[in-house]
Amino acid sequence: MTRLSTTLRGLFTAFAAVLAVTAVPATAQARPEPRAPEDFVALRSVDPTIIEEMRYATAHNFVGERVDGYRQPLCILTRPAAEALHRAQTRLLREGYSLKVYDCYRPQRAVDHFVRWAEDLDDQKMKAEFYPEVDKTRLFADGYIAEKSGHSRGSTVDLTLVRLPAQPTRPYHPGQTLVSCFAPQDERFPDNSVDMGTGYDCFDTRSHTLDPRIQGAQHANRMLLKDTLEDVGLVNLPEEWWHFTYRPEPHPDTYFDFPVSAKSLAGRR
């Protein structure tokens, strides 16, 4: 091989290497994150008085870790659902209560995280609190976990009532001793909400809104929440006293996957 051909071959190899390096970013660039439609808002922009304790942005939930897609502890809802909560809050404040939301819009990637967790039968670290009497093999069959959630449509919210003035809630520390979600209120994990008979996300039939074992003040608290929200257009899921959906839903057939973060609202607050 001549010196000229060797030089040309070297130049060609170097040029090809440069092309390869510069081409990688164009093909390997991650797709931009999806954004929320224009009719989604941060609840605090509609009613900043509603307390937010976004459980899936923390480790205190049945999975035991921050759930995929929850970038910030922020309640995002369709505007009609948020405005309905504002109407309910206005009424409740006059009676000495506040709403407290645990979960609002939930991205599909979070639902997928729940499904992976449910299929991992060896992961039982949160069982003692959230599903003490339910075998994990039954979570799909009994309806506690599903591959789709109404929360992903943006008009479903999980919430409770807090008696004012609201007291602080002690933070959860991973690894601490867990207590059954249907134990007496002074024994289970402390929550500044009124006593609803079970904690939030309790996988048990005692969580059914009208379960006959829930009587007295616990039943009255559930009915106050249910009646107040239904008066403003939010319908309760009978199997979960905390679960309500605004009707008619603006997006009844769409399951969104934008992350829970202020950035997803494209500059809106």
C-alpha positions as CSV (number, residue, x, y, z in Angstrom):
1,M,0.0,0.0,0.0
2,T,1.4,3.4,-1.0
3,R,1.9,6.2,1.5
4,L,-0.8,8.3,-0.3
5,S,-3.4,5.5,0.0
6,T,-2.5,4.9,3.6
7,T,-3.0,8.6,4.3
8,L,-6.4,8.6,2.5
9,R,-7.5,5.6,4.3
10,G,-6.6,7.2,7.7
11,L,-8.5,10.3,6.8
12,F,-11.6,8.3,5.7
13,T,-11.5,6.3,9.0
14,A,-11.2,9.5,11.0
15,F,-14.1,11.1,9.1
16,A,-16.3,8.1,9.6
17,A,-15.6,8.2,13.3
18,V,-16.6,11.8,13.5
19,L,-19.8,11.1,11.7
20,A,-20.6,8.2,14.1
21,V,-20.0,10.4,17.2
22,T,-22.1,13.3,15.9
23,A,-24.9,11.0,14.8
24,V,-25.4,9.3,18.1
25,P,-27.0,12.2,20.0
26,A,-29.5,12.8,17.2
27,T,-30.7,9.2,17.3
28,A,-30.2,8.6,21.0
29,Q,-31.9,11.8,22.3
30,A,-34.7,11.0,24.7
31,R,-38.2,11.9,23.6
32,P,-39.5,15.1,25.4
33,E,-41.8,14.4,28.3
34,P,-45.5,14.6,27.6
35,R,-47.2,17.7,29.0
36,A,-50.6,18.1,30.5
37,P,-53.5,19.3,28.4
38,E,-54.6,22.9,28.8
39,D,-57.5,22.1,31.1
40,F,-55.3,20.5,33.8
41,V,-54.3,22.7,36.7
42,A,-52.5,22.6,40.0
43,L,-55.2,22.3,42.7
44,R,-53.3,24.9,44.8
45,S,-53.9,27.5,42.0
46,V,-57.6,27.0,42.4
47,D,-57.8,26.6,46.2
48,P,-54.6,26.9,48.2
49,T,-56.5,26.2,51.5
50,I,-56.9,22.5,50.7
51,I,-54.3,20.4,52.4
52,E,-52.1,18.2,50.2
53,E,-50.4,15.1,51.5
54,M,-49.3,13.4,48.3
55,R,-48.6,9.9,49.5
56,Y,-47.1,8.4,46.3
57,A,-44.4,11.1,46.2
58,T,-43.2,9.6,49.5
59,A,-42.3,6.1,50.8
60,H,-45.4,5.9,53.0
61,N,-47.7,3.9,50.7
62,F,-48.4,0.2,50.0
63,V,-45.4,0.0,47.6
64,G,-43.0,1.4,50.2
65,E,-41.1,3.8,48.0
66,R,-41.7,6.9,45.8
67,V,-43.9,5.8,42.9
68,D,-42.8,6.3,39.3
69,G,-43.9,9.6,37.8
70,Y,-44.3,11.5,41.0
71,R,-41.6,14.1,40.6
72,Q,-43.1,16.6,43.1
73,P,-45.8,16.3,45.8
74,L,-48.3,18.2,43.7
75,C,-52.0,17.7,43.2
76,I,-52.9,18.1,39.5
77,L,-56.5,17.8,38.3
78,T,-58.8,18.8,35.4
79,R,-60.1,22.3,36.1
80,P,-63.7,21.2,36.6
81,A,-62.7,18.7,39.2
82,A,-60.5,21.3,41.0
83,E,-63.3,23.8,41.0
84,A,-65.7,21.3,42.4
85,L,-63.3,20.7,45.3
86,H,-63.1,24.4,45.8
87,R,-66.8,24.6,46.2
88,A,-66.8,21.7,48.7
89,Q,-63.9,23.3,50.6
90,T,-65.8,26.6,50.9
91,R,-68.7,24.8,52.6
92,L,-66.5,22.7,54.9
93,L,-64.4,25.6,56.1
94,R,-67.6,27.1,57.5
95,E,-68.1,23.9,59.4
96,G,-64.6,23.8,60.8
97,Y,-63.1,21.2,58.4
98,S,-60.7,21.1,55.5
99,L,-60.3,18.7,52.7
100,K,-56.9,16.9,52.5
101,V,-55.9,15.2,49.3
102,Y,-53.7,12.0,49.2
103,D,-53.7,11.5,45.4
104,C,-55.0,13.3,42.3
105,Y,-54.0,12.8,38.7
106,R,-51.8,9.6,38.5
107,P,-49.7,9.0,35.4
108,Q,-49.9,5.6,33.7
109,R,-46.3,4.9,34.5
110,A,-47.3,5.0,38.2
111,V,-50.1,2.4,37.6
112,D,-47.5,0.3,35.8
113,H,-45.3,0.5,38.9
114,F,-48.2,-0.7,41.0
115,V,-48.7,-3.7,38.6
116,R,-45.0,-4.6,38.8
117,W,-45.1,-4.4,42.6
118,A,-48.2,-6.6,42.8
119,E,-46.6,-9.3,40.6
120,D,-43.5,-9.4,42.9
121,L,-44.9,-11.7,45.5
122,D,-41.6,-11.6,47.5
123,D,-42.1,-7.8,48.3
124,Q,-44.2,-7.8,51.4
125,K,-42.5,-5.0,53.3
126,M,-45.7,-2.9,53.7
127,K,-48.2,-5.7,54.2
128,A,-48.6,-5.2,58.0
129,E,-50.1,-1.8,57.4
130,F,-51.8,-1.8,54.1
131,Y,-53.1,-5.3,53.4
132,P,-52.7,-7.3,56.6
133,E,-55.5,-9.8,55.9
134,V,-55.2,-10.0,52.1
135,D,-52.9,-12.5,50.3
136,K,-50.9,-10.6,47.8
137,T,-51.8,-13.2,45.1
138,R,-55.4,-11.9,45.4
139,L,-54.7,-8.2,44.7
140,F,-55.7,-8.3,41.0
141,A,-58.6,-10.7,41.5
142,D,-60.0,-8.7,44.4
143,G,-59.8,-5.5,42.5
144,Y,-57.2,-3.7,44.6
145,I,-54.7,-3.4,41.7
146,A,-55.6,-3.0,38.0
147,E,-53.7,-2.2,34.8
148,K,-55.7,1.1,34.3
149,S,-56.8,3.7,36.8
150,G,-59.4,6.4,36.6
151,H,-56.9,8.7,38.3
152,S,-55.0,8.7,35.0
153,R,-57.9,10.5,33.3
154,G,-57.4,13.5,35.6
155,S,-60.7,13.9,37.4
156,T,-60.4,11.4,40.2
157,V,-59.1,12.3,43.6
158,D,-58.4,10.4,46.9
159,L,-59.1,12.6,49.9
160,T,-60.3,12.9,53.5
161,L,-61.3,15.4,56.1
162,V,-59.2,17.3,58.7
163,R,-60.7,19.0,61.7
164,L,-59.4,22.6,62.0
165,P,-57.0,23.8,63.2
166,A,-55.0,21.1,61.4
167,Q,-52.3,19.4,63.5
168,P,-49.0,18.4,62.0
169,T,-48.6,14.7,60.9
170,R,-45.6,12.9,62.1
171,P,-43.4,11.9,59.2
172,Y,-43.0,8.2,58.1
173,H,-39.6,6.7,58.4
174,P,-38.9,3.6,56.2
175,G,-38.3,0.6,58.4
176,Q,-40.4,1.7,61.3
177,T,-42.9,-0.7,62.9
178,L,-46.1,-0.9,60.9
179,V,-49.6,-1.1,62.4
180,S,-52.7,-2.4,60.6
181,C,-54.7,0.2,58.7
182,F,-57.9,-0.8,60.4
183,A,-56.5,-0.8,63.9
184,P,-58.1,1.8,66.3
185,Q,-57.1,5.3,65.3
186,D,-54.9,5.9,68.3
187,E,-52.9,2.8,67.3
188,R,-52.4,3.1,63.6
189,F,-50.1,5.5,61.8
190,P,-50.9,9.0,63.0
191,D,-52.8,11.1,60.5
192,N,-54.2,14.5,61.3
193,S,-57.5,13.5,59.6
194,V,-60.8,12.6,61.3
195,D,-61.4,8.9,62.1
196,M,-62.8,7.2,59.0
197,G,-62.5,3.7,60.5
198,T,-59.4,2.8,58.4
199,G,-56.4,4.6,57.1
200,Y,-55.9,5.6,53.5
201,D,-55.3,2.9,50.9
202,C,-56.4,0.1,53.3
203,F,-56.8,-3.0,51.2
204,D,-59.8,-4.4,53.2
205,T,-63.5,-4.6,53.0
206,R,-63.7,-2.2,56.0
207,S,-62.8,0.5,53.5
208,H,-66.1,0.0,51.7
209,T,-67.9,3.3,52.2
210,L,-71.0,1.7,53.7
211,D,-69.4,-1.3,55.4
212,P,-71.7,-2.1,58.3
213,R,-68.9,-2.5,60.8
214,I,-68.2,1.2,60.5
215,Q,-70.6,2.9,62.9
216,G,-70.9,6.0,65.1
217,A,-68.6,8.9,64.5
218,Q,-66.6,7.0,61.9
219,H,-69.7,6.5,59.8
220,A,-70.8,10.1,60.3
221,N,-67.4,11.3,59.1
222,R,-67.6,9.2,55.9
223,M,-71.1,10.5,55.2
224,L,-70.0,14.1,55.7
225,L,-67.3,13.6,53.2
226,K,-69.5,11.7,50.7
227,D,-72.5,14.0,51.0
228,T,-70.4,17.2,50.6
229,L,-68.6,16.0,47.6
230,E,-71.6,14.5,45.9
231,D,-73.4,17.8,46.3
232,V,-70.7,19.4,44.0
233,G,-70.6,16.6,41.4
234,L,-68.0,14.2,42.7
235,V,-69.2,10.5,42.8
236,N,-67.9,8.1,45.4
237,L,-66.5,4.6,44.6
238,P,-68.3,2.3,47.0
239,E,-65.3,0.1,47.7
240,E,-63.1,3.1,48.8
241,W,-64.4,5.8,51.2
242,W,-61.6,8.1,50.0
243,H,-62.1,7.8,46.2
244,F,-64.2,10.3,44.2
245,T,-64.6,11.1,40.5
246,Y,-65.9,14.3,39.0
247,R,-68.7,13.7,36.5
248,P,-69.0,14.2,33.7
249,E,-65.3,13.6,33.2
250,P,-63.6,15.9,30.6
251,H,-61.4,13.0,29.4
252,P,-63.5,9.8,30.0
253,D,-61.4,7.6,27.6
254,T,-57.9,9.0,27.8
255,Y,-55.2,7.7,30.2
256,F,-52.4,10.3,30.4
257,D,-48.8,9.7,31.3
258,F,-47.2,13.1,31.9
259,P,-45.3,13.3,35.2
260,V,-46.6,14.9,38.3
261,S,-44.6,18.1,38.3
262,A,-45.1,21.8,37.8
263,K,-43.2,21.5,34.6
264,S,-46.0,19.3,33.1
265,L,-48.3,22.2,33.4
266,A,-46.3,24.1,30.8
267,G,-45.9,27.3,32.7
268,R,-49.3,27.3,34.4
269,R,-49.4,27.2,38.2
